[in-house]
């Protein structure tokens, strides 16, 4: 085993030991395998390359092509001291500059790589160099794992009970997330080894391609292969980039096909004149996309509002939507939405809300239905779509979403200013996840004057991504260790939901614009900065929701948080939870308080119960409808799978009759359609 390989193994061992500490959420076997496999393979490549640099420097200093161990140890020692000194001299600071963080990272990386190279040199002098290399790599893994003190660490989603409480008993700690995942060590090790091998194999294939192209260039153009190594590297990178681009396009096309199609069972357009897609709107229903059709079809009916709220004069809520497929040009989509607002007389209602969808076009049902219940149906909801892909694939569409939203608000503001002030509706904004970034994007650089300047009375944003600039501008250089106050113009930026709940009643009534986030939600925390800079939520003092005793590790923390982001939203239909990227449990009360739409405790309880039933009923209806469209030979198996899922949701056996009963309880019209399918 040569020097670079031994150094690579030692570096991989160090990296592997650090991947077993928890982060924001729990993770499963495959998640841990991916993190460990990719991290160790990457570390192997980096540390192998670092060893080559040490060898090159030692050769230059000693004047020998093959420098001896003493020369290598001297160079490694000098680099280790230089790196450690740099790292120690640039201590971590909250809100530090990028150059400072980069210098500290460079110092740390140089020190660890140099020490690994020194360990490789020492083991290489042994007769059994391979076995000694493996032994040192194993020891590095164990030492790295021990330094992380994983036995003390806990994921951010873990809520520990107060042990000082006389009523505390072991086992009462709970996880603040939708799904709690566990790791099977043996299975994880096998999968992780496969992923590491595959990752290394890709890197090896690229290296072989580089050498091959260099030799081909040498044969064609003359000279030695080494003279054309740069050309070979560029060619290999081009092939890799092309392959990644084709794969991404393939995935994007598959997701677009699903997100752009109206589902089985949803083909019938709404009959209400107050909803986009009805005959009077003149807009083709089958172009409303999957999420648009779902949202438009689920408007709460007046009879349901009266039944839940104990009233007798509820109106039919208005819902208008401009889908991505209804027009190719963003300006035309804006014009269509504004025409729908005018057609339905949406601004003549007492309450008007503009909802910013997530990347797929999804609009939060709990927020919209809460709005309709609390306003007695005297409301209008509008949304405009900018993508049909999941948010992680829609980042390139954010600017389009911001521009569309700005144009829509300009159109609404123009109409509001033309109205008598006494007849204007209350104007609200709502955004979730990437929709929050889109909705907030038009206020960049406006400080606290943006929302009131746009005539927005109240707003609620949940799970704002870390890339949203307006929130960063509002937060400024405040420390994450400080409990935030309600800011100017009633803007409030809690670090966690606990901050919001801990406000006094008087403080809460001052809040007009609330940017809410869970402490363990990875969406507001994930970003490229995790690759090279320690985040504030992993500082010495951490708010609720941050992992306890977890240390920042370059690369690994980025990958851990990315995996957390994929696991952040795994809701069980009909069970409102609060944790990760799920805000359904807190949404009704937060919207009621922030938007000044009060209700009694009895009304809130009844509303929450019915919304849970409706969420489950819609999920079962859509799933059963899709299963019923399968070919005769596959239909029975598809329906059986739906019944199995339904049984998991309700934690009791569900047959076809029980499924129709659950749908009938919340959606009688849809239950009739299911009976017809039978």
C-alpha positions as CSV (number, residue, x, y, z in Angstrom):
1,X,0.0,0.0,0.0
2,X,1.6,3.3,-1.1
3,X,1.7,6.6,0.9
4,X,-1.3,8.3,-0.8
5,X,-3.5,5.2,-0.2
6,X,-2.5,4.9,3.5
7,X,-3.1,8.7,4.0
8,X,-6.4,8.4,2.2
9,X,-7.5,5.5,4.5
10,X,-6.5,7.5,7.6
11,X,-8.4,10.6,6.4
12,X,-11.4,8.4,5.5
13,X,-11.3,6.9,9.0
14,X,-11.3,10.4,10.5
15,X,-14.2,11.5,8.4
16,X,-16.2,8.2,9.0
17,X,-16.0,8.6,12.8
18,X,-17.5,12.1,12.6
19,X,-20.6,11.0,10.5
20,X,-22.3,9.2,13.4
21,X,-23.2,12.3,15.4
22,X,-26.9,13.4,15.2
23,X,-28.1,16.5,13.5
24,X,-31.5,18.2,13.4
25,X,-33.7,15.1,12.8
26,X,-33.4,11.4,13.3
27,X,-32.2,9.4,10.3
28,X,-32.6,5.9,9.0
29,X,-30.3,3.2,7.9
30,X,-30.0,4.3,4.3
31,X,-29.6,7.9,5.3
32,X,-26.6,7.1,7.6
33,X,-25.1,4.8,4.9
34,X,-25.3,7.6,2.3
35,X,-23.7,10.1,4.7
36,X,-20.9,7.7,5.8
37,X,-20.2,6.3,2.3
38,X,-20.1,9.6,0.4
39,X,-18.1,11.3,3.2
40,X,-15.4,8.6,3.5
41,X,-15.0,8.3,-0.3
42,X,-14.7,12.0,-0.6
43,X,-12.2,12.2,2.3
44,X,-10.1,9.4,0.8
45,X,-9.7,11.4,-2.4
46,X,-8.9,14.6,-0.6
47,X,-6.4,13.2,1.8
48,X,-4.7,11.1,-0.9
49,X,-4.2,14.3,-2.9
50,X,-2.9,16.1,0.2
51,X,-0.3,13.4,0.6
52,X,0.8,13.8,-2.9
53,X,1.4,17.6,-2.2
54,X,3.4,16.7,0.9
55,X,5.5,14.3,-1.2
56,X,6.0,16.9,-3.9
57,X,7.2,19.6,-1.4
58,X,9.5,17.1,0.3
59,X,11.0,16.2,-3.1
60,X,11.6,19.9,-3.9
61,X,13.2,20.6,-0.6
62,X,15.4,17.5,-0.5
63,X,16.3,17.6,-4.2
64,X,15.3,13.9,-4.5
65,X,12.7,12.3,-6.8
66,X,11.8,9.9,-4.0
67,X,12.3,11.8,-0.7
68,X,13.0,9.7,2.5
69,X,10.7,9.5,5.5
70,X,12.6,12.2,7.4
71,X,12.0,14.8,4.7
72,X,8.3,13.9,4.5
73,X,7.9,14.1,8.3
74,X,9.6,17.5,8.4
75,X,7.3,18.9,5.7
76,X,4.2,17.3,7.4
77,X,5.3,18.7,10.8
78,X,5.8,22.3,9.4
79,X,2.4,22.2,7.6
80,X,0.7,20.8,10.7
81,X,2.1,23.5,12.9
82,X,1.2,26.2,10.3
83,X,-2.3,24.9,9.9
84,X,-2.9,24.5,13.6
85,X,-1.6,28.0,14.3
86,X,-3.8,29.5,11.6
87,X,-6.9,27.6,13.0
88,X,-6.2,28.7,16.5
89,X,-5.6,32.3,15.5
90,X,-8.9,32.7,13.8
91,X,-11.5,31.6,16.4
92,X,-15.1,31.2,15.4
93,X,-17.3,34.3,15.5
94,X,-21.0,34.6,14.9
95,X,-21.7,36.6,11.7
96,X,-18.0,36.4,10.7
97,X,-16.9,37.2,7.2
98,X,-16.4,34.6,4.5
99,X,-12.7,35.2,4.2
100,X,-12.2,34.7,7.9
101,X,-14.2,31.5,7.8
102,X,-12.3,30.3,4.7
103,X,-8.9,31.0,6.3
104,X,-9.8,29.0,9.5
105,X,-11.1,26.1,7.4
106,X,-7.9,26.1,5.4
107,X,-5.8,26.0,8.5
108,X,-7.8,23.2,10.0
109,X,-7.7,21.2,6.8
110,X,-4.0,21.6,6.3
111,X,-3.3,20.5,9.9
112,X,-5.4,17.4,9.8
113,X,-4.1,16.4,6.3
114,X,-0.5,16.9,7.3
115,X,-0.9,14.8,10.5
116,X,-2.5,12.1,8.4
117,X,0.4,12.2,6.0
118,X,2.8,11.9,8.9
119,X,0.9,8.9,10.3
120,X,1.1,7.3,6.8
121,X,4.8,7.9,6.6
122,X,5.4,6.3,10.0
123,X,3.3,3.2,9.3
124,X,5.0,2.9,5.9
125,X,8.3,2.2,7.5
126,X,6.9,-0.9,9.1
127,X,7.4,-4.3,7.4
128,X,3.7,-4.9,7.2
129,X,2.8,-1.5,5.9
130,X,-0.7,-2.5,4.7
131,X,-1.8,-3.9,8.1
132,X,-0.3,-1.0,10.0
133,X,-2.1,1.4,7.6
134,X,-5.4,-0.3,8.2
135,X,-4.8,-0.4,11.9
136,X,-4.1,3.3,12.1
137,X,-7.1,4.1,9.9
138,X,-9.2,2.0,12.4
139,X,-7.7,3.9,15.3
140,X,-8.4,7.2,13.6
141,X,-12.0,6.2,13.1
142,X,-12.4,5.3,16.8
143,X,-10.6,8.4,18.0
144,X,-12.6,10.7,15.7
145,X,-15.9,9.0,16.9
146,X,-14.8,9.5,20.5
147,X,-14.0,13.2,20.0
148,X,-17.5,13.7,18.8
149,X,-18.9,12.4,22.1
150,X,-21.9,10.9,20.4
151,X,-23.2,9.4,23.6
152,X,-23.8,13.0,24.9
153,X,-25.3,14.3,21.6
154,X,-29.0,14.4,20.7
155,X,-30.8,15.5,17.6
156,X,-32.6,18.8,17.6
157,X,-36.0,17.1,17.3
158,X,-35.5,15.4,20.7
159,X,-37.5,17.1,23.5
160,X,-36.1,16.0,26.8
161,X,-38.4,16.1,29.8
162,X,-37.2,18.1,32.8
163,X,-35.5,15.6,35.1
164,X,-35.9,18.0,38.0
165,X,-39.6,17.5,37.7
166,X,-40.8,15.1,40.4
167,X,-43.2,13.5,37.9
168,X,-40.4,12.8,35.4
169,X,-39.9,9.1,34.5
170,X,-37.5,7.6,32.1
171,X,-38.7,7.1,28.6
172,X,-40.9,10.2,28.5
173,X,-38.6,12.1,26.2
174,X,-40.2,12.5,22.7
175,X,-39.2,13.4,19.2
176,X,-40.6,16.6,17.8
177,X,-41.0,15.4,14.2
178,X,-43.5,13.4,12.0
179,X,-41.5,10.2,11.8
180,X,-38.8,8.9,14.1
181,X,-36.2,6.8,12.2
182,X,-33.7,4.2,13.6
183,X,-30.5,2.8,12.2
184,X,-29.7,-0.9,11.7
185,X,-25.9,-1.0,12.1
186,X,-25.1,-4.1,10.0
187,X,-27.3,-3.1,7.1
188,X,-26.0,0.5,7.3
189,X,-22.4,-0.7,7.2
190,X,-23.1,-2.9,4.1
191,X,-24.9,-0.1,2.2
192,X,-22.3,2.5,3.2
193,X,-19.5,0.3,2.0
194,X,-21.3,-0.1,-1.4
195,X,-21.9,3.7,-1.7
196,X,-18.3,4.4,-0.8
197,X,-17.1,1.9,-3.4
198,X,-19.4,3.3,-6.0
199,X,-18.4,6.9,-5.2
200,X,-14.7,5.9,-5.4
201,X,-15.4,4.0,-8.6
202,X,-16.9,7.1,-10.3
203,X,-13.8,9.1,-9.3
204,X,-11.5,6.3,-10.5
205,X,-13.3,6.1,-13.8
206,X,-12.9,9.8,-14.3
207,X,-9.2,9.4,-13.5
208,X,-8.8,6.6,-16.0
209,X,-10.6,8.7,-18.6
210,X,-8.3,11.6,-17.9
211,X,-5.2,9.3,-18.4
212,X,-6.7,7.8,-21.6
213,X,-7.5,11.1,-23.2
214,X,-4.0,12.3,-22.3
215,X,-2.4,9.3,-24.0
216,X,-4.7,9.8,-27.0
217,X,-3.7,13.4,-27.3
218,X,0.0,12.4,-27.0
219,X,-0.4,9.9,-29.9
220,X,-2.3,12.5,-32.0
221,X,-0.4,15.7,-31.1
222,X,3.0,14.5,-30.0
223,X,4.8,14.9,-26.7
224,X,4.4,13.0,-23.5
225,X,1.0,12.1,-22.0
226,X,1.9,14.2,-19.0
227,X,2.0,17.3,-21.3
228,X,-1.7,16.8,-22.1
229,X,-3.0,15.9,-18.7
230,X,-4.9,19.2,-18.4
231,X,-6.7,18.5,-21.7
232,X,-7.6,15.0,-20.4
233,X,-8.9,16.4,-17.2
234,X,-11.1,19.0,-19.0
235,X,-12.5,16.2,-21.3
236,X,-13.3,14.0,-18.3
237,X,-15.0,16.8,-16.5
238,X,-17.0,17.6,-19.6
239,X,-18.1,14.0,-19.9
240,X,-19.1,13.9,-16.2
241,X,-20.9,17.2,-16.4
242,X,-22.8,16.0,-19.5
243,X,-23.8,12.8,-17.8
244,X,-25.0,14.7,-14.7
245,X,-27.0,17.1,-16.9
246,X,-28.7,14.3,-18.8
247,X,-29.6,12.5,-15.6
248,X,-31.0,15.7,-14.0
249,X,-33.1,16.4,-17.1
250,X,-34.4,12.9,-17.0
251,X,-35.5,13.3,-13.4
252,X,-36.9,16.7,-14.1
253,X,-39.0,15.4,-17.0
254,X,-40.4,12.6,-14.8
255,X,-41.3,14.9,-12.0
256,X,-42.9,17.4,-14.4
257,X,-45.1,14.8,-15.9
258,X,-46.5,14.0,-12.4
259,X,-46.8,17.5,-11.2
260,X,-48.3,18.9,-14.4
261,X,-51.2,16.4,-14.8
262,X,-54.6,16.5,-13.2
263,X,-55.1,13.3,-11.2
264,X,-57.7,10.6,-11.7
265,X,-60.9,11.5,-9.9
266,X,-60.2,15.2,-10.2
267,X,-61.2,15.6,-13.8
268,X,-64.5,17.3,-13.1
269,X,-64.2,21.1,-13.0
270,X,-65.8,23.0,-10.2
271,X,-69.4,24.1,-10.6
272,X,-69.1,27.2,-8.3
273,X,-68.7,30.5,-10.2
274,X,-66.4,31.6,-7.5
275,X,-63.6,29.1,-8.4
276,X,-61.2,29.2,-11.2
277,X,-61.8,26.4,-13.7
278,X,-65.6,26.7,-13.8
279,X,-67.3,27.2,-17.1
280,X,-67.6,31.0,-16.6
281,X,-63.8,31.4,-16.1
282,X,-63.1,30.2,-19.6
283,X,-60.0,28.5,-18.4
284,X,-59.3,24.9,-19.3
285,X,-59.6,22.8,-16.2
286,X,-57.1,20.1,-17.3
287,X,-54.4,22.8,-17.5
288,X,-54.7,23.6,-13.8
289,X,-51.9,21.1,-13.0
290,X,-52.0,18.6,-10.2
291,X,-51.6,21.0,-7.3
292,X,-53.7,23.7,-8.8
293,X,-56.7,21.3,-9.3
294,X,-56.3,19.9,-5.8
295,X,-56.4,23.3,-4.2
296,X,-59.3,24.7,-6.3
297,X,-61.4,21.6,-5.8
298,X,-61.0,21.6,-2.0
299,X,-62.6,25.0,-1.3
300,X,-64.8,24.7,1.9
301,X,-68.5,24.8,1.2
302,X,-70.8,27.3,3.1
303,X,-72.8,24.5,4.8
304,X,-69.6,23.0,6.2
305,X,-68.5,26.4,7.5
306,X,-71.8,27.0,9.2
307,X,-71.8,23.5,10.7
308,X,-68.3,23.9,12.2
309,X,-68.5,27.5,13.3
310,X,-72.1,27.4,14.5
311,X,-73.2,30.2,12.1
312,X,-76.0,30.3,9.5
313,X,-74.9,32.8,6.8
314,X,-71.5,31.6,5.5
315,X,-70.6,32.6,2.0
316,X,-68.9,30.4,-0.7
317,X,-65.2,31.2,-0.4
318,X,-63.5,32.4,-3.6
319,X,-60.4,30.6,-4.9
320,X,-58.5,31.8,-8.0
321,X,-55.4,30.2,-9.4
322,X,-53.1,30.9,-12.4
323,X,-51.3,27.6,-13.2
324,X,-48.0,27.2,-15.0
325,X,-49.6,25.5,-17.9
326,X,-52.4,28.0,-18.4
327,X,-49.9,30.4,-20.1
328,X,-46.3,30.2,-21.1
329,X,-45.5,33.8,-20.4
330,X,-45.4,35.0,-16.8
331,X,-47.0,38.3,-17.7
332,X,-49.9,36.5,-19.3
333,X,-50.3,34.3,-16.1
334,X,-50.4,37.5,-14.0
335,X,-53.0,39.0,-16.4
336,X,-55.1,35.8,-16.1
337,X,-55.0,35.9,-12.3
338,X,-56.0,39.5,-12.1
339,X,-58.8,38.9,-14.6
340,X,-60.0,36.1,-12.3
341,X,-59.8,38.4,-9.3
342,X,-62.0,40.9,-11.2
343,X,-64.4,38.3,-12.5
344,X,-65.1,36.8,-9.1
345,X,-65.2,40.3,-7.4
346,X,-62.6,38.9,-5.0
347,X,-61.7,42.4,-3.7
348,X,-65.3,43.0,-2.7
349,X,-65.0,40.3,0.0
350,X,-64.0,41.4,3.5
351,X,-60.8,39.4,3.4
352,X,-58.3,38.8,0.5
353,X,-55.2,36.6,0.7
354,X,-52.4,36.0,-1.8
355,X,-50.9,32.6,-1.2
356,X,-47.4,31.8,-2.6
357,X,-47.1,28.1,-3.5
358,X,-44.2,25.9,-2.9
359,X,-42.1,24.8,-5.9
360,X,-44.6,22.1,-7.0
361,X,-47.5,24.6,-6.9
362,X,-48.8,23.3,-3.6
363,X,-50.8,25.7,-1.4
364,X,-51.1,24.8,2.2
365,X,-54.6,23.4,2.8
366,X,-54.6,24.0,6.5
367,X,-53.8,27.7,6.1
368,X,-56.4,28.2,3.3
369,X,-59.2,26.3,5.1
370,X,-58.4,28.0,8.4
371,X,-58.8,31.3,6.6
372,X,-62.1,30.3,5.1
373,X,-63.6,29.0,8.4
374,X,-62.5,31.9,10.5
375,X,-63.8,34.5,7.9
376,X,-67.1,32.7,7.6
377,X,-66.4,32.3,3.9
378,X,-66.3,36.1,3.4
379,X,-62.9,35.8,1.8
380,X,-61.0,35.3,-1.4
381,X,-57.7,33.3,-1.9
382,X,-55.4,33.7,-4.9
383,X,-52.2,31.9,-6.0
384,X,-50.0,32.0,-9.0
385,X,-47.7,29.0,-10.0
386,X,-44.1,29.3,-11.1
387,X,-43.1,25.6,-11.2
388,X,-44.5,22.1,-11.1
389,X,-41.4,20.5,-9.7
390,X,-40.5,19.9,-6.0
391,X,-38.9,22.9,-4.4
392,X,-35.3,21.4,-4.6
393,X,-35.7,21.3,-8.4
394,X,-37.4,24.7,-8.6
395,X,-34.6,27.0,-7.2
396,X,-34.0,28.3,-10.7
397,X,-37.6,29.5,-10.9
398,X,-37.5,31.6,-7.8
399,X,-36.8,34.8,-9.7
400,X,-39.8,34.1,-12.0
401,X,-41.9,33.6,-8.9
402,X,-40.8,36.8,-7.3
403,X,-41.4,38.8,-10.5
404,X,-44.9,37.3,-10.8
405,X,-45.8,38.0,-7.2
406,X,-44.6,41.6,-7.5
407,X,-46.7,42.1,-10.6
408,X,-49.8,40.6,-9.0
409,X,-49.4,42.7,-5.8
410,X,-48.9,45.8,-8.0
411,X,-52.1,45.0,-9.7
412,X,-53.9,44.4,-6.5
413,X,-52.5,47.6,-4.9
414,X,-53.7,49.6,-7.9
415,X,-57.2,48.2,-7.5
416,X,-57.2,48.8,-3.7
417,X,-56.2,52.4,-4.1
418,X,-59.0,53.0,-6.6
419,X,-61.5,51.8,-4.0
420,X,-63.1,53.7,-1.1
421,X,-60.9,53.0,2.0
422,X,-64.0,51.9,3.9
423,X,-64.7,49.2,1.3
424,X,-61.3,47.7,0.9
425,X,-60.8,44.2,2.2
426,X,-58.1,43.2,4.7
427,X,-55.1,42.1,2.6
428,X,-53.0,39.2,3.7
429,X,-49.9,37.3,2.4
430,X,-49.0,33.7,3.1
431,X,-45.9,31.8,2.0
432,X,-44.5,28.3,2.9
433,X,-41.0,27.0,2.2
434,X,-39.9,28.1,-1.3
435,X,-43.1,30.1,-1.5
436,X,-41.9,32.1,1.5
437,X,-38.7,33.0,-0.3
438,X,-40.8,34.0,-3.4
439,X,-43.2,36.0,-1.3
440,X,-40.5,37.8,0.7
441,X,-38.3,38.3,-2.3
442,X,-40.1,41.5,-3.5
443,X,-39.3,43.2,-0.1
444,X,-35.5,42.8,-0.4
445,X,-33.9,46.1,0.5
446,X,-37.1,47.7,1.8
447,X,-36.4,47.0,5.5
448,X,-39.7,47.0,7.4
449,X,-41.4,49.4,5.0
450,X,-42.1,46.9,2.2
451,X,-45.3,45.1,3.4
452,X,-47.2,48.1,4.6
453,X,-46.1,50.0,1.6
454,X,-47.7,47.3,-0.6
455,X,-50.9,47.8,1.4
456,X,-50.5,44.3,3.0
457,X,-52.2,44.4,6.4
458,X,-51.0,41.1,7.8
459,X,-48.7,38.2,6.7
460,X,-47.6,34.8,7.8
461,X,-44.5,33.0,6.4
462,X,-43.5,29.5,7.6
463,X,-40.2,27.6,7.0
464,X,-38.4,30.4,5.1
465,X,-35.3,29.0,3.3
466,X,-31.9,30.2,4.4
467,X,-31.4,31.8,0.9
468,X,-34.2,34.4,1.5
469,X,-32.3,37.7,1.7
470,X,-35.1,39.8,3.3
471,X,-35.2,37.8,6.5
472,X,-31.4,38.0,6.8
473,X,-31.6,41.8,6.3
474,X,-34.2,42.1,9.0
475,X,-32.2,39.8,11.4
476,X,-29.0,41.8,10.9
477,X,-26.2,41.2,13.3
478,X,-28.3,40.0,16.2
479,X,-27.1,36.9,18.0
480,X,-29.0,33.7,17.8
481,X,-28.5,33.4,21.6
482,X,-30.8,36.5,22.2
483,X,-34.5,36.1,22.5
484,X,-35.9,38.4,19.8
485,X,-38.4,41.2,20.4
486,X,-41.2,42.3,18.2
487,X,-39.6,44.7,15.6
488,X,-40.8,47.9,14.0
489,X,-44.1,47.8,12.0
490,X,-45.0,44.6,13.9
491,X,-42.5,42.3,12.2
492,X,-41.5,39.3,14.3
493,X,-38.7,36.8,13.6
494,X,-38.7,34.1,16.2
495,X,-35.8,31.7,16.3
496,X,-38.2,28.8,17.0
497,X,-41.9,28.4,17.6
498,X,-41.1,28.4,21.3
499,X,-40.2,32.1,21.0
500,X,-43.6,32.8,19.5
501,X,-45.5,30.9,22.1
502,X,-43.6,32.6,24.9
503,X,-44.7,36.0,23.9
504,X,-47.2,37.7,26.2
505,X,-50.7,38.3,24.9
506,X,-50.0,42.0,24.5
507,X,-46.8,41.3,22.5
508,X,-48.6,38.9,20.2
509,X,-51.3,41.5,19.4
510,X,-48.5,43.8,18.1
511,X,-47.3,41.2,15.5
512,X,-48.6,41.9,12.0
513,X,-46.0,40.1,10.0
514,X,-44.8,36.8,11.4
515,X,-41.9,34.7,10.0
516,X,-42.4,31.4,11.8
517,X,-39.9,28.5,11.8
518,X,-39.4,25.3,13.8
519,X,-36.1,25.0,15.6
520,X,-35.4,21.6,14.0
521,X,-36.6,22.6,10.5
522,X,-33.6,22.1,8.1
523,X,-35.0,24.3,5.3
524,X,-34.2,27.6,7.1
525,X,-30.7,26.2,7.9
526,X,-29.5,24.4,4.8
527,X,-27.3,26.2,2.4
528,X,-23.9,26.0,0.7
529,X,-22.3,27.9,3.6
530,X,-22.5,24.7,5.6
531,X,-19.7,23.4,3.5
532,X,-17.1,25.9,4.7
533,X,-18.5,27.8,7.7
534,X,-19.8,26.7,11.1
535,X,-23.4,28.0,11.4
536,X,-24.7,30.0,14.3
537,X,-27.1,27.2,15.3
538,X,-24.0,25.0,16.1
539,X,-22.4,27.7,18.2
540,X,-21.6,27.5,22.0
541,X,-25.2,28.5,22.9
542,X,-28.0,26.9,20.9
543,X,-31.7,27.6,20.7
544,X,-34.3,24.8,21.0
545,X,-34.3,22.6,18.0
546,X,-30.6,22.6,17.4
547,X,-28.7,19.4,17.9
548,X,-27.0,19.2,21.3
549,X,-23.2,18.6,21.5
550,X,-23.0,18.0,17.8
551,X,-19.9,19.5,16.2
552,X,-19.6,21.1,12.8
553,X,-17.7,19.0,10.3
554,X,-16.8,20.4,6.8
555,X,-18.8,18.6,4.2
556,X,-20.4,16.1,6.5
557,X,-22.6,18.7,8.2
558,X,-23.7,19.9,4.8
559,X,-24.7,16.3,3.8
560,X,-26.4,15.6,7.1
561,X,-28.5,18.7,6.8
562,X,-29.3,17.9,3.2
563,X,-30.6,14.4,4.3
564,X,-32.5,16.1,7.1
565,X,-34.1,18.4,4.5
566,X,-35.3,15.3,2.6
567,X,-36.8,13.9,5.8
568,X,-38.2,17.2,7.0
569,X,-41.8,16.6,5.8
570,X,-43.3,13.1,6.2
571,X,-46.8,13.9,7.3
572,X,-49.5,11.3,8.2
573,X,-52.8,12.5,6.6
574,X,-55.3,13.4,9.3
575,X,-52.7,13.8,12.0
576,X,-51.5,17.3,12.5
577,X,-48.0,17.5,13.8
578,X,-45.4,20.2,14.4
579,X,-41.8,19.5,13.8
580,X,-39.2,19.6,11.0
581,X,-40.9,21.3,8.1
582,X,-44.4,20.5,9.3
583,X,-46.4,23.4,10.7
584,X,-50.0,22.1,10.6
585,X,-50.5,21.9,14.3
586,X,-49.5,25.6,15.0
587,X,-50.9,27.1,11.8
588,X,-54.6,27.6,12.8
589,X,-53.8,29.5,16.0
590,X,-50.9,31.4,14.4
591,X,-53.0,32.5,11.5
592,X,-55.9,33.4,13.7
593,X,-53.8,35.6,16.0
594,X,-51.6,37.2,13.3
595,X,-54.4,37.9,10.8
596,X,-56.8,39.1,13.5
597,X,-59.4,36.4,12.8
598,X,-60.5,35.4,16.3
599,X,-62.6,32.4,17.2
600,X,-63.7,30.7,20.5
601,X,-61.9,27.7,21.8
602,X,-64.9,25.5,20.9
603,X,-64.8,26.8,17.3
604,X,-61.1,26.2,17.0
605,X,-61.4,22.7,18.3
606,X,-64.2,21.9,15.9
607,X,-62.4,23.5,13.0
608,X,-59.2,21.5,13.7
609,X,-61.1,18.2,14.0
610,X,-62.9,18.8,10.6
611,X,-59.7,19.9,8.8
612,X,-58.0,16.6,10.0
613,X,-61.0,14.6,8.7
614,X,-60.9,16.5,5.4
615,X,-57.2,16.0,4.9
616,X,-57.5,12.2,5.4
617,X,-60.6,12.0,3.2
618,X,-59.0,13.8,0.3
619,X,-55.9,11.6,0.5
620,X,-58.0,8.4,0.5
621,X,-60.2,9.7,-2.3
622,X,-57.3,10.6,-4.6
623,X,-55.5,7.3,-3.8
624,X,-58.5,5.1,-4.4
625,X,-59.4,7.0,-7.6
626,X,-55.9,6.5,-8.9
627,X,-56.0,2.8,-8.0
628,X,-59.4,2.4,-9.7
629,X,-57.9,3.5,-13.1
630,X,-55.3,0.7,-13.1
631,X,-55.7,-2.1,-15.6
632,X,-58.1,-4.9,-14.5
633,X,-55.2,-7.2,-13.7
634,X,-53.4,-4.6,-11.5
635,X,-56.5,-2.9,-9.9
636,X,-57.0,-5.3,-7.0
637,X,-53.3,-5.0,-5.9
638,X,-53.4,-1.2,-6.2
639,X,-56.6,-1.0,-4.1
640,X,-55.1,-3.4,-1.5
641,X,-52.1,-1.1,-1.2
642,X,-54.4,1.9,-0.6
643,X,-56.3,0.0,2.1
644,X,-53.0,-1.0,3.7
645,X,-51.9,2.7,3.8
646,X,-55.3,3.7,5.2
647,X,-54.9,1.2,8.0
648,X,-51.5,2.6,8.8
649,X,-52.9,6.2,8.9
650,X,-55.8,5.3,11.3
651,X,-53.9,2.5,13.2
652,X,-56.8,0.2,12.6
653,X,-58.0,-2.1,9.9
654,X,-59.7,-0.3,7.0
655,X,-61.6,-2.2,4.3
656,X,-63.4,-0.6,1.3
657,X,-66.6,0.1,3.2
658,X,-64.7,1.8,6.0
659,X,-62.7,3.8,3.5
660,X,-65.8,5.1,1.9
661,X,-67.3,5.9,5.3
662,X,-64.2,8.0,6.2
663,X,-64.5,9.9,2.9
664,X,-68.3,10.3,3.4
665,X,-67.8,11.9,6.8
666,X,-65.9,14.9,5.4
667,X,-66.6,14.8,1.7
668,X,-70.1,13.4,0.9
669,X,-69.9,14.3,-2.8
670,X,-66.6,12.5,-3.3
671,X,-67.9,9.5,-1.4
672,X,-70.7,9.2,-3.9
673,X,-68.1,9.1,-6.7
674,X,-66.2,6.3,-4.9
675,X,-69.4,4.2,-4.6
676,X,-69.9,4.7,-8.3
677,X,-66.4,3.3,-8.9
678,X,-67.2,0.2,-6.9
